[in-house]
Amino acid sequence: MIEPKQKTLRRNADSPSLRERGIYLLPNLFTSAALFAGFYAIVQAMNSNFEQAAVAIFIAMVMDGLDGRVARMTNTQSAFGAEYDSLSDMVSFGVAPALILYVWALKPLGKLGWIAAFIYCACAALRLARFNTKLDDVNQDKRYFQGLPSPAAAALLAGFVWVSYEYGVNGRDVFFGVLQMKWMAWCITVFAGASMVSDLRYYSGKDINLKASVPFFVILGIMLGFVLISYSPPEVLFLIMAIYALSGYVMWLRGKFTAR
């Protein structure tokens, strides 16, 4: 009689996602680039170069988005690539953003500061673990993520730091004698962490077919998006990430009202 654990291992070994055990160069190059960008962000945060640290997080986000696409398009998916990507995400979108926010604004809060950074880091680890356990779930709706994706959460924090730096605002500044940046940073850090481990649905974009033909206005809209981002990257990117982070709550509220 086969033990339950042995049954699980046998089922996973026969699954298409884990059948290929090879190491492919092309997708892992993008994963390595994302890992390097995350480590670079940590180094720059320790040196108080917060703008460069925030930009590095966005670069890691782009590289992370490309490695999976490249692997699927070139049919070079492997178990090694999946594990490597998850470890890279933990560094780039879990540890790096938490450290950046802690050094930039949360450190003066003492225990509350590092607790908020740890909450975010722990939630990122839990989010990645939950995502990995559901890779082979055929009943899961691939159009949506369960919880805020860790790259989006990291970009939200990095965008907040970047846009603050753009306007000459320090993480320890005080506005109108009441509004303190360190408490704003604390709230947004905890919000991002809680959103990652929530059951809210976020659009994944996996149903977009890059090989399909599209109307002309779609290409025009993409070009306008590039123009807006190039005109003012910090504000536009932070606004996009904030809207995406709130979209899960909007969809949840809409579902509640529709059910009523």
C-alpha positions as CSV (number, residue, x, y, z in Angstrom):
1,M,0.0,0.0,0.0
2,I,1.3,3.4,-1.0
3,E,1.6,6.0,1.8
4,P,-0.1,9.4,1.3
5,K,3.2,11.2,1.1
6,Q,4.4,8.7,-1.5
7,K,1.2,9.2,-3.5
8,T,1.8,13.0,-3.5
9,L,5.4,12.6,-4.7
10,R,4.4,10.2,-7.4
11,R,1.6,12.6,-8.6
12,N,3.9,15.6,-8.6
13,A,6.6,13.6,-10.5
14,D,4.1,12.8,-13.2
15,S,2.8,16.4,-13.5
16,P,3.9,18.3,-16.6
17,S,5.2,21.3,-14.6
18,L,7.8,19.1,-12.7
19,R,8.6,16.6,-15.4
20,E,11.4,18.6,-16.9
21,R,14.4,18.6,-14.6
22,G,16.8,20.4,-16.9
23,I,18.3,23.8,-16.4
24,Y,17.7,26.2,-19.3
25,L,19.8,29.2,-19.8
26,L,17.5,31.8,-21.3
27,P,14.7,32.1,-18.7
28,N,17.2,31.7,-15.8
29,L,19.2,34.7,-17.2
30,F,16.1,36.9,-16.6
31,T,15.6,35.3,-13.1
32,S,19.3,36.0,-12.3
33,A,18.9,39.6,-13.5
34,A,15.9,40.0,-11.2
35,L,17.8,38.5,-8.3
36,F,20.8,40.9,-8.9
37,A,18.4,43.9,-9.1
38,G,16.9,42.9,-5.7
39,F,20.3,42.5,-4.1
40,Y,21.5,45.8,-5.6
41,A,18.4,47.5,-4.1
42,I,19.4,46.2,-0.7
43,V,23.0,47.5,-1.1
44,Q,21.8,50.9,-2.2
45,A,19.3,51.1,0.7
46,M,22.1,50.4,3.1
47,N,24.1,53.2,1.5
48,S,21.1,55.6,1.7
49,N,20.7,55.7,-2.1
50,F,17.0,55.3,-1.9
51,E,16.2,56.4,-5.4
52,Q,18.5,53.8,-7.0
53,A,17.1,51.2,-4.6
54,A,13.5,52.0,-5.7
55,V,14.4,51.9,-9.4
56,A,16.2,48.6,-8.9
57,I,12.9,47.1,-7.5
58,F,11.1,48.1,-10.6
59,I,13.8,46.6,-12.8
60,A,13.5,43.4,-10.8
61,M,9.8,43.5,-11.4
62,V,10.3,43.7,-15.2
63,M,12.8,40.9,-15.3
64,D,10.6,38.7,-13.2
65,G,7.7,39.3,-15.5
66,L,9.8,38.3,-18.5
67,D,11.3,35.1,-17.3
68,G,8.0,33.2,-17.1
69,R,6.8,34.6,-20.4
70,V,10.1,33.6,-22.1
71,A,10.0,30.1,-20.5
72,R,6.5,29.5,-21.8
73,M,7.1,30.9,-25.3
74,T,10.3,28.9,-25.8
75,N,9.0,25.8,-24.0
76,T,11.9,25.9,-21.5
77,Q,9.9,25.5,-18.3
78,S,11.5,23.4,-15.6
79,A,11.3,22.5,-11.9
80,F,14.6,24.2,-11.3
81,G,13.4,27.4,-13.0
82,A,10.2,27.4,-10.8
83,E,12.2,27.0,-7.6
84,Y,14.9,29.5,-8.6
85,D,12.2,32.1,-9.5
86,S,10.5,31.7,-6.2
87,L,13.8,32.2,-4.3
88,S,14.6,35.2,-6.4
89,D,11.2,36.7,-5.7
90,M,11.7,36.3,-2.0
91,V,14.9,38.4,-2.1
92,S,13.7,41.0,-4.6
93,F,10.1,41.4,-3.5
94,G,10.2,40.3,0.1
95,V,13.5,41.1,1.8
96,A,14.6,44.1,-0.3
97,P,11.4,46.3,0.0
98,A,11.1,45.6,3.7
99,L,14.7,46.7,4.3
100,I,14.3,49.8,2.1
101,L,11.3,51.0,4.0
102,Y,12.9,50.2,7.3
103,V,16.0,52.1,6.6
104,W,14.2,55.0,4.9
105,A,11.4,55.7,7.4
106,L,10.6,52.9,9.9
107,K,13.8,52.8,11.9
108,P,12.9,55.7,14.2
109,L,9.7,53.9,15.3
110,G,11.8,51.3,17.1
111,K,10.1,48.0,17.6
112,L,7.0,49.1,15.7
113,G,9.2,49.8,12.7
114,W,11.0,46.5,12.4
115,I,7.8,44.7,13.2
116,A,6.1,46.3,10.3
117,A,9.0,45.4,8.0
118,F,8.9,41.8,9.3
119,I,5.2,41.6,8.7
120,Y,5.7,42.5,5.1
121,C,8.6,40.1,4.7
122,A,6.7,37.2,6.3
123,C,3.6,37.9,4.3
124,A,5.7,37.8,1.1
125,A,7.1,34.4,2.1
126,L,3.6,33.1,2.9
127,R,2.2,34.5,-0.4
128,L,5.0,32.8,-2.5
129,A,4.5,29.5,-0.6
130,R,0.7,29.6,-1.2
131,F,1.3,30.4,-4.8
132,N,3.7,27.5,-5.3
133,T,1.3,25.0,-3.7
134,K,-1.4,25.9,-6.2
135,L,0.6,25.8,-9.4
136,D,-0.9,22.4,-10.3
137,D,-4.5,23.2,-9.2
138,V,-6.6,22.7,-12.3
139,N,-9.7,24.3,-10.6
140,Q,-7.9,27.6,-10.0
141,D,-9.0,30.5,-12.2
142,K,-5.8,31.5,-14.0
143,R,-7.2,35.0,-14.8
144,Y,-6.8,36.1,-11.2
145,F,-4.2,35.9,-8.5
146,Q,-5.3,35.1,-4.9
147,G,-3.9,38.0,-3.0
148,L,-1.7,40.9,-4.1
149,P,1.3,39.5,-6.1
150,S,4.6,40.1,-4.4
151,P,6.1,42.1,-7.3
152,A,3.2,44.5,-7.2
153,A,3.4,44.9,-3.5
154,A,7.2,45.6,-3.7
155,A,6.6,48.1,-6.5
156,L,4.0,49.8,-4.4
157,L,6.5,50.4,-1.6
158,A,9.3,51.3,-4.0
159,G,7.0,53.7,-5.8
160,F,6.1,55.4,-2.6
161,V,9.8,55.9,-1.7
162,W,10.7,57.0,-5.3
163,V,7.9,59.6,-5.5
164,S,8.7,60.9,-2.1
165,Y,12.3,61.3,-3.1
166,E,11.3,63.0,-6.3
167,Y,9.5,65.7,-4.3
168,G,12.3,66.1,-1.8
169,V,10.4,64.4,1.0
170,N,12.5,62.4,3.5
171,G,11.1,59.4,5.3
172,R,11.3,61.2,8.7
173,D,9.7,64.5,7.6
174,V,6.6,65.9,9.3
175,F,3.8,67.9,7.5
176,F,1.5,70.4,9.2
177,G,2.8,69.1,12.6
178,V,0.6,66.0,12.3
179,L,1.2,64.0,9.1
180,Q,4.4,62.1,9.6
181,M,6.0,60.1,6.8
182,K,7.2,57.4,9.0
183,W,3.6,56.5,10.0
184,M,2.5,56.7,6.4
185,A,5.3,54.3,5.5
186,W,4.2,52.0,8.4
187,C,0.6,52.0,7.2
188,I,1.5,51.3,3.5
189,T,4.0,48.6,4.5
190,V,1.4,46.7,6.6
191,F,-1.3,47.3,4.0
192,A,0.9,45.7,1.3
193,G,1.7,42.8,3.5
194,A,-1.9,42.1,4.5
195,S,-3.0,42.4,0.9
196,M,-0.6,39.7,-0.2
197,V,-2.0,37.1,2.2
198,S,-5.6,38.1,1.7
199,D,-8.1,36.1,-0.4
200,L,-8.8,39.1,-2.7
201,R,-8.7,38.6,-6.4
202,Y,-6.3,40.5,-8.6
203,Y,-6.2,40.4,-12.4
204,S,-3.2,38.3,-13.5
205,G,-3.2,39.1,-17.3
206,K,-2.3,35.5,-18.1
207,D,-5.3,35.3,-20.5
208,I,-3.7,37.9,-22.7
209,N,-2.5,36.3,-26.0
210,L,0.5,38.1,-27.3
211,K,0.3,36.4,-30.6
212,A,-3.3,37.5,-31.3
213,S,-4.2,40.5,-33.5
214,V,-5.4,43.6,-31.7
215,P,-7.2,46.8,-32.8
216,F,-5.2,49.8,-33.7
217,F,-6.3,51.8,-30.6
218,V,-4.7,49.1,-28.3
219,I,-1.2,49.9,-29.8
220,L,-2.0,53.6,-29.6
221,G,-2.9,53.2,-25.9
222,I,0.4,51.3,-25.2
223,M,2.4,54.0,-26.9
224,L,0.6,56.7,-24.8
225,G,1.4,54.7,-21.7
226,F,5.1,54.6,-22.5
227,V,5.0,58.4,-23.1
228,L,3.3,59.0,-19.7
229,I,5.8,56.8,-17.8
230,S,8.8,58.4,-19.5
231,Y,7.4,61.9,-18.8
232,S,7.2,61.3,-15.0
233,P,8.1,57.7,-14.0
234,P,7.8,58.0,-10.2
235,E,4.3,59.5,-10.1
236,V,2.8,57.4,-12.9
237,L,4.3,54.1,-11.7
238,F,3.3,54.7,-8.1
239,L,-0.3,55.7,-9.2
240,I,-0.5,52.5,-11.3
241,M,0.6,50.3,-8.5
242,A,-1.7,52.0,-6.0
243,I,-4.7,51.6,-8.3
244,Y,-3.8,47.9,-8.8
245,A,-3.4,47.3,-5.1
246,L,-6.8,48.8,-4.5
247,S,-8.5,47.0,-7.4
248,G,-8.8,43.8,-5.3
249,Y,-10.8,45.6,-2.6
250,V,-13.0,47.3,-5.3
251,M,-13.7,43.9,-6.9
252,W,-14.5,42.5,-3.4
253,L,-16.9,45.3,-2.6
254,R,-18.6,45.0,-6.0
255,G,-19.1,41.3,-5.4
256,K,-20.7,42.1,-2.1
257,F,-23.1,44.6,-3.6
258,T,-23.9,42.2,-6.5
259,A,-24.7,39.4,-4.1
260,R,-27.1,41.6,-2.2
